[in-house]
Amino acid sequence: MITPLMNQYFSIKAQYKGYIVLFRMGDFYETFYEDAQQLSQDLQITLTKRDNMPLAGIPYHALDTYLPKLINKGRRVAICEQVEDPKHAKGIVKREVVRLVTPGTAIESSILQDKASNYLCAVHIGSDSNRTVGLSICDFSTGDFFTTQFPLPRLAEELDYFSPVEIIMAESAKGATPKSKHNIIYVDDRFFWEKNAEDTIKETFGVVTLKGFDLEGRPLAIVSSGALLMYLKETQRGSVRNISKISYYEKQNYLIIDPATRRNLELERTASGDKLNTLLFILDQTITSMGSRKVHKLLQLPLRDMAEINKRLDSVAALMGSRSAYGDLRIALQSVYDMERIMTRIAYGRAIPREVLALAMSIRALKAVSLSVSSIVPVTRNHSYLLELGTFPDLTPLAELIETGVSGEEGELIHTGYNPELDTYRALMNDGRGWMLQYEQKERKRTGIKSLKVRFTKVFGYFIDVTRANLSNVPPDYTRRQTTLNSERYITAELKEMEDKLLNAEERFLELEKKLYAELLEKISKHTPQAQEAADKVSMLDCLHAFASLAITNSYCRPEMHTGYELSIEDGRHPVVERLTRFVPNDTNLGEDAKIMLITGPNMAGKSTILRQVALITLMAHIGSFVPAKKAKVPLTDRIFTRIGASDDISKGTSTFLAEMSEVAYILNNATPESLIILDEIGRGTSTYDGLSIAWAVVEHIYRRLGAKTMFATHYHQLNAIEEEFEGVKNFNVAVKEVGDEIIFMHKLVHGGTDRSYGIYVSKLAGLPADVIARATEIMHTFGGEKQIGIAMEKKEKQRTLDEYMAEFGEPPTPGEKKAGEAALSKETEKQKQ
């Protein structure tokens, strides 16, 4: 038989499918059935059973400890509270879900990472023939909301950019959605109905047209934005108070970096998954949490707008040129707290007094921030952007409201003097406490019991505590209230009268204080748009200050941005590696006369580092940062592609070679003359002859059909012959110095190819047994050196046509290319035999 309590639970659970319902019962949050099993597994707590019903619970006071663990595992949680006093309940206590917490809607500081955005996304796949996708992204903790639409094949790439913690899609899309590593929640299709979505946007922002958000004629973006807002309204119990606008963005306005390239360049994580020693780690010299998140966002969306890039570069130069202002700004920023997230917690009534007072302190610090920026001496043609960032909305009245109303005293919410009625109750409580001390002294004197104490508990109220040794001195007007192991507890008529006054005053005080605090937060939240504007400007100033700090400390130069083709770097350095070891700078020149650099040289010589540093310098210039070089001329670039390293993907049944060829195919099918391509050792996952032929054909294809600036590192020394065929292909090598049987890596890029890889020497450094090294040297000498061993091995391999090679990565050659490629390979082989 189902009890009334369980009937109540089932009724609530039915409304919150997909959520773990934490059901308040006294001092515990209880869970039942599948929720209990999930809770027990996620929190590693005991799972019990009652009448074959699984049970698991947590103490109510430990919610802040356990809730982050559930959310970080991707769970959605419904917190169900008792909404009436059990003492006054008729029958079962009334309960309601008062709060919904999901990975993408969490605003609690205990759940969020200070320096990381917390993105929630909505994805809507259109039914049009082009399969267009609407994507809306929101960091609910800050109120940041932006949207776009694009062809379906780009979806995985876009999601990789933002790494959302939660994605919502329509229930009807469930079967058509490919498997994803992301946390996808399927919701009712009504969220994604176009009319519902449009109406929700208009209602949320109080507008009659979507033109102001640049959404007209973008139906997929409208649907995903409306669906996301509806989901937020549902989880926030009816309103969205901290989002003031929707920003539409076009990806072609930004430098695009695909997921493989982000991994290869170690922008946010190293190959081992660490955050240390990444580009983001180097760039993030910010002081505030807001600034740290902004740096990450700039890295996610590098600019392709020359004017905007130069505005940032001008600002960095101005800060570097005014060291006193630079120092003053640093000091001022240290007094600014996380205004974005504090405002969100205020908007939803979840901010504690300490956070609200931190907002007031931040507002006061804005004056110092503004003064430091205005004192900068112009050192560039334009630093108006910096002055614009240092001009804030007037939030002084908000700071005064907070300082007048919010108490900084432990255990208090409202400041003394804010509300007369509350002050009356406070005075009565304070007087009552003083009265209690006086009464205790009076009773000690009257009874002669020196250890007599007046105490209080929530269960028994106020009482007089007398130890058993002194019971003979208890006067007749004492009425026994409770017996304990070591003492008796009493009450008197006088104490009872004061107790009634105090408890009544305390109850009314707490009730009124809570109400006043909620009203105060509501008043503060009306300033949300202005506070968000100030926070956004502070975060950008913090980024620019960080870029200036990085440039000063590491002797970076200002890149010269231009719309031409040439990429020229003098004494370029890798921004991460140079911090870890003694570094040798290198020059790079890619232009019309050298569109492709073919780089040969031994392992450990630094080829990969040189390739990566060119890509990183190009990227840093596009976010408005100075770069690690003596001089740099960087063209506006539409995409950076990299093909570095190789690994099997067993879960997808993908071999090393197939994975490599898939990435090469992606590059060849998407690169343009405005792209930068970095290729490090392609064709290694198959036979030598196959690999060489593919690498040769790839170079030809890039040169003839794409025209993209390319750096290609290889151990196929035969590719050096391409320089003779194409004027725009140039050979380079990373120099080494031979001293007897030893070699010294010079880490210097020099003109000309090389025909040696020094693989045996590197194997010796790796610790191969001496007899293996000796035998390898003997075999190489037998073949007459590295040149001849390559030819001999090629003779043993089955030769295939270039059509077959090209089929591996997507596009067969033209008859002319095929003939030229076969002739070139034949010519190179004959040269090596001589």
Secondary structure by P-SEA (a helix, b strand, c coil): cccaaaaaaaaaaaacccccccccccccccccaaaaaaaaaaaccbbbbcccbbbbbbbcccccccaaaaaaabbbbbbbcccccccccccccccccccccccccccccccccccccbbbbbbbbbccccbbbbbbbbcccccccccccccccaaaaaaaaccccbbbbccccccccccccccccccccccccaaaaaaaaaaaacccccccccccccaaaaaaaaaaaaaaaaaaccccccccbbbbbbccccccccaaaaaaacccccccccccccccccccccccaaaaaaaaaaaacccccaaaaaaaaaaaaaaaacaaaaaaaaaaaaaccaaaaaaaaaaaccccaaaaaaaaaaaaaaaaaaaaaaacccccccaaaaaaaaccccaaaaaaaaaacccccccccccccccaaaaaaaaaaaaaaaaaaaaaaaaaaaaccccccccccccccbbbbbccccccccccccccccccccccccccaaaaaaaaaaaaaaaaaaaaaaaaaaaaaaaaacaaaaaaaaaaaaaaaaaaaaaaaaaaacbbbbbbcccccbbbbccccccccccccbbbbbbbbbcccccbbbbbbcccccaaaaaaaaaaaaaaaaacccccccbbbbcccccccccccccccccccccaaaaaaaaaaaaaacccccbbbbbccccccccaaaaaaaaaaaaaaaaccccccbbbbcccccccccccccccbbbbbbbbbbcccccccccccccccccccaaaaaaaaacccaaaaaaaaaaaaaaccaaaaaaaaaaabbbbcaaaaaaaccccccaaaaaaaaaaaaaaaaaaac
